[in-house]
């Protein structure tokens, strides 16, 4: 497994991470790993375009469209 070092982390952020980790009964490292894992997974692109569009707009609610009646298909041309 890889490791990283985070420099210049604000003291307030570190304190918040410490409190958050304590509330969940974890170490700061485990809490940071979980936060990073979730952030990266949330950004993973969807391979299903239709599903991605649905997820993006599902919170907006749906709409019912009045679809016109379909006319019969035209006859297939013959090339006699």
N, C-alpha and C positions, 0 to 999 in steps of 0.2 A: 504494500500500500504506500501511496505517496503521502508526503506531509508538506504543509505550507507554513510560512511565518507571516503574520499580519503586523506590519509596522504602522506607527502613527495612528493607532486606534484611540479614539477619544475616550477619556476616562468615564464619561457618562455612558457610553455604549458598552464598555467593559462591565460597568456596574449593573447595567440593565441585563446584560447577558448572564452575569453571576446570579442575579435575583431570579431570572427566568429559569435558569438551570436548577436552582435550589427548589423552586416551586414544583418542578417536574421530577425531582429526585435524581438528577443527573449531574455529571461533571460539566464544567464549562466546555471542555473539548467535545463531549458527546452532544451537547446542545448546539454548538456551532456546526458540527457535522450534520446534524439533523436539519438545521436551518438551510445550510448550503445544498444539501440533497434535495430538499423540497423546492428550493428556488430553481434549481437546474431542471428538475422533473417537470415543473410547471411551465417551463419554456420549451419543452421538447415539441417539435413540430408534429402535427398530426399527418399521417399518411392518407387519411380519408378526408378529402376536401368537403364532401357533403356533411360529414359529422362535425368537422371544424366549423363550418358555417352555422350549423344548427346550434352548437355550443355557444358560439359568440352571440347569437341573437335570441336564444331561448328565454333569457330573462326579460326580453321586451314583450313577450307574449306572442300569441299567434294571430292569424287573421283568416277569415273564411272568404274565399273569392267566389264570386258568381261566375261560373264558367259557362260560356255559350254552348248551345247544343252543337254537336258535331254533325257536319253534313257527310253524306256517304262519300267514300273515296271514289275518285274518278276511275273510269274504266282503263284498264291497261291497254296501251296502244299496240296495235298489230302492225307489223312491217311486211305485209304481203306484197 
